[in-house]
Amino acid sequence: MKKDITSSEDVQWMVNRFYDKVKEDKLLAFIFTDVMKVNWQKYLPVMYAFWENALFYTGGYEGNALKKHICINMHIPLQKKYFKRWLLLFNKTVDEYFVGEKATLAKQRAYSIATIIQIKLKEIPVK
Ligand code: HEM
């Protein structure tokens, strides 16, 4: 029986399962492993804090996700197909394990942030 996202353990589970999928994804994995060479030990706790803040307003995330992706976009252009796949995997992860208000909120947040990042990337001139 699925339940809602209610604790930091739930958030960690969601994030861990999501990046398990990302690391195995034919379209996305190389961006994380080859292009940005992500240090997962460092990065996952940042993502836990980001999602806990996004869902429970804990105030624990002090980064700037938009700036980060503008930077990533300089290494590898973040095309629409990447965002589509990212969202597909994220929604799939949430739906696989959770159902409820916070689960819905997580998907809405992911969608709106993906939209904002894409709009902002288009505003940055190529040269
Ligand atoms: C095309 C889709 C995306 C790709 C390829 C992507 C890739 C990445 C990569 C490579 C990092 C850097 C990790 C590091 O610091 O080493 C990162 C950070 C991050 N991403 Fe994404 N991302 C995507 C979309 C999103 C979306 C839609 C969200 C919104 C929920 C998001 C949230 C974050 C956050 C919060 C960070 C951490 C920023 C920080 O260091 O404070 N990403 N992403």
Residues whose N, C-alpha, C, O or C-beta is under 5 A from the ligand:
A	BS01	HEM	I31 F32 M36 V38 N39 Y43 F50 G63 N64 A65 K68 L78 Q79 Y82 F83 W86 A110 I113 A114
